[in-house]
């Protein structure tokens, strides 16, 4: 069986040529005139576009600049799961933050559908947490206690009940939990909707690369791009894992503790797909709106290497086929790899940069980046509008200070 392997850039370029040339050309031609912006946002992923959207709600116009385009990195290629059930960082203040962000997603879906005609494809589905042995059962008992604490609706199921609910999973399953509350959407559609709403309200997008920051004392007053100089009053770095590049631009005045973690996903074509989001030991199966079954993922500390690998493909398919044997012979349609911005404590960074009076950073959403995007963007817009850091900021840079 021949497998088509694309990099994110290659496949998105193909889609762009087929569907989006007119829109991208509009950006490129019109935005050549932009040489000044009150707020300049570097990075057109979901965090940057969300920040611009919530700034526009406050009457603050912004310009987003990115060398690739809107949502062409992880924001356009992520699974798009809105998972408040499990994941790193949810034990602390992030849980309420994430829960609030999930509610914001519901409102955004309705708004963008009615005002822009863009369907973010938001839906909610059950999650089946599968146990294949007694060790898995013990892990699920811990998870069940967390669900009780957070007042999630869930129920235990024996092997017969699970196989009746999900007939294509491994027949040797010993039991599991089915829980409510998982959201799923198209992250590229959401990022596009943020950007279109920003433009509708007077904001702009510039497809260009920032090469240098221009300072006046302790303020960044402009950026030099490949084609021009753009002046600004406020600058926001929404660069995902590439935010670490800020350290070079500011001559290492401070350290920004964010790093890239690569995640690879495979999309399969099969006549039989799971009815819910199926989870087993960090392996997931879910059918998305494109009609394909998405399986993943990996957590690879490989620096800024975005290449898809045969090793990851074999690992993902092996785990998925163990969980659902029918997937062993499924047709492999696409393999993608993207970089998530991750911090050591798995919490985002939302703060004013130290020693620079007018610079902000938003990054570190990790595997929760799509889920957290509305809350992160709103948080950042409020901070910019107030013009000062929060006295108690759980997502500030001070938490990384060593006393």
Secondary structure in CASP SS format (residue, H / E / C, confidence):
PFRMAT SS
TARGET T0000
AUTHOR 0000-0000-0000
METHOD secondary structure of the structure
MODEL  1
X C 1.00
X C 1.00
X C 1.00
X C 1.00
X C 1.00
X C 1.00
X C 1.00
X H 1.00
X H 1.00
X H 1.00
X H 1.00
X H 1.00
X H 1.00
X H 1.00
X H 1.00
X H 1.00
X H 1.00
X H 1.00
X H 1.00
X H 1.00
X H 1.00
X H 1.00
X H 1.00
X H 1.00
X H 1.00
X H 1.00
X H 1.00
X H 1.00
X H 1.00
X H 1.00
X H 1.00
X H 1.00
X H 1.00
X C 1.00
X C 1.00
X E 1.00
X E 1.00
X E 1.00
X E 1.00
X E 1.00
X E 1.00
X E 1.00
X C 1.00
X C 1.00
X C 1.00
X H 1.00
X H 1.00
X H 1.00
X H 1.00
X H 1.00
X H 1.00
X H 1.00
X H 1.00
X H 1.00
X H 1.00
X H 1.00
X H 1.00
X C 1.00
X C 1.00
X C 1.00
X C 1.00
X E 1.00
X E 1.00
X E 1.00
X E 1.00
X E 1.00
X C 1.00
X C 1.00
X C 1.00
X C 1.00
X C 1.00
X C 1.00
X C 1.00
X H 1.00
X H 1.00
X H 1.00
X H 1.00
X C 1.00
X C 1.00
X C 1.00
X E 1.00
X E 1.00
X C 1.00
X C 1.00
X C 1.00
X C 1.00
X C 1.00
X C 1.00
X C 1.00
X C 1.00
X C 1.00
X C 1.00
X C 1.00
X H 1.00
X H 1.00
X H 1.00
X H 1.00
X H 1.00
X H 1.00
X H 1.00
X H 1.00
X H 1.00
X H 1.00
X H 1.00
X H 1.00
X H 1.00
X H 1.00
X H 1.00
X H 1.00
X H 1.00
X H 1.00
X H 1.00
X H 1.00
X H 1.00
X H 1.00
X C 1.00
X C 1.00
X C 1.00
X C 1.00
X C 1.00
X C 1.00
X C 1.00
X E 1.00
X E 1.00
X E 1.00
X E 1.00
X E 1.00
X E 1.00
X E 1.00
X E 1.00
X E 1.00
X C 1.00
X C 1.00
X H 1.00
X H 1.00
X H 1.00
X H 1.00
X H 1.00
X H 1.00
X H 1.00
X H 1.00
X H 1.00
X H 1.00
X H 1.00
X H 1.00
X H 1.00
X H 1.00
X H 1.00
X H 1.00
X H 1.00
X C 1.00
X C 1.00
X C 1.00
X E 1.00
X E 1.00
X E 1.00
X E 1.00
X E 1.00
X H 1.00
X H 1.00
X H 1.00
X H 1.00
X H 1.00
X H 1.00
X H 1.00
X C 1.00
X C 1.00
X C 1.00
X C 1.00
X C 1.00
X C 1.00
X C 1.00
X C 1.00
X C 1.00
X E 1.00
X E 1.00
X E 1.00
X E 1.00
X E 1.00
X E 1.00
X E 1.00
X E 1.00
X E 1.00
X E 1.00
X C 1.00
X C 1.00
X H 1.00
X H 1.00
X H 1.00
X H 1.00
X H 1.00
X H 1.00
X H 1.00
X H 1.00
X H 1.00
X H 1.00
X H 1.00
X H 1.00
X H 1.00
X H 1.00
X C 1.00
X C 1.00
X C 1.00
X E 1.00
X E 1.00
X E 1.00
X E 1.00
X C 1.00
X C 1.00
X E 1.00
X E 1.00
X E 1.00
X E 1.00
X E 1.00
X E 1.00
X E 1.00
X C 1.00
X C 1.00
X E 1.00
X E 1.00
X E 1.00
X E 1.00
X E 1.00
X E 1.00
X E 1.00
X C 1.00
X C 1.00
X C 1.00
X E 1.00
X E 1.00
X E 1.00
X E 1.00
X E 1.00
X E 1.00
X E 1.00
X E 1.00
X E 1.00
X C 1.00
X C 1.00
X H 1.00
X H 1.00
X H 1.00
X H 1.00
X H 1.00
X H 1.00
X H 1.00
X H 1.00
X H 1.00
X H 1.00
X C 1.00
X C 1.00
X C 1.00
X C 1.00
X C 1.00
X C 1.00
X C 1.00
X C 1.00
X C 1.00
X E 1.00
X E 1.00
X E 1.00
X E 1.00
X E 1.00
X E 1.00
X E 1.00
X E 1.00
X E 1.00
X E 1.00
X E 1.00
X C 1.00
X C 1.00
X C 1.00
X C 1.00
X C 1.00
X C 1.00
X C 1.00
X E 1.00
X E 1.00
X E 1.00
X E 1.00
X C 1.00
X C 1.00
X E 1.00
X E 1.00
X E 1.00
X E 1.00
X E 1.00
X C 1.00
X C 1.00
X C 1.00
X C 1.00
X C 1.00
X E 1.00
X E 1.00
X E 1.00
X E 1.00
X C 1.00
X C 1.00
X C 1.00
X E 1.00
X C 1.00
X C 1.00
X C 1.00
X C 1.00
X C 1.00
X C 1.00
X C 1.00
X C 1.00
X C 1.00
X H 1.00
X H 1.00
X H 1.00
X H 1.00
X H 1.00
X H 1.00
X H 1.00
X H 1.00
X H 1.00
X H 1.00
X H 1.00
X H 1.00
X H 1.00
X H 1.00
X C 1.00
X H 1.00
X H 1.00
X H 1.00
X H 1.00
X H 1.00
X C 1.00
X E 1.00
X E 1.00
X E 1.00
X E 1.00
X E 1.00
X E 1.00
X E 1.00
X E 1.00
X E 1.00
X E 1.00
X E 1.00
X E 1.00
X C 1.00
X C 1.00
X C 1.00
X C 1.00
X C 1.00
X C 1.00
X E 1.00
X E 1.00
X E 1.00
X E 1.00
X C 1.00
X C 1.00
X C 1.00
X C 1.00
X C 1.00
X C 1.00
X E 1.00
X E 1.00
X E 1.00
X E 1.00
X E 1.00
X C 1.00
X C 1.00
X H 1.00
X H 1.00
X H 1.00
X H 1.00
X H 1.00
X H 1.00
X H 1.00
X H 1.00
X H 1.00
X H 1.00
X H 1.00
X H 1.00
X H 1.00
X H 1.00
X H 1.00
X H 1.00
X H 1.00
X H 1.00
X H 1.00
X H 1.00
X H 1.00
X C 1.00
X C 1.00
X C 1.00
X C 1.00
X C 1.00
X C 1.00
X C 1.00
X C 1.00
X C 1.00
X C 1.00
X H 1.00
X H 1.00
X H 1.00
X H 1.00
X C 1.00
X C 1.00
X C 1.00
END
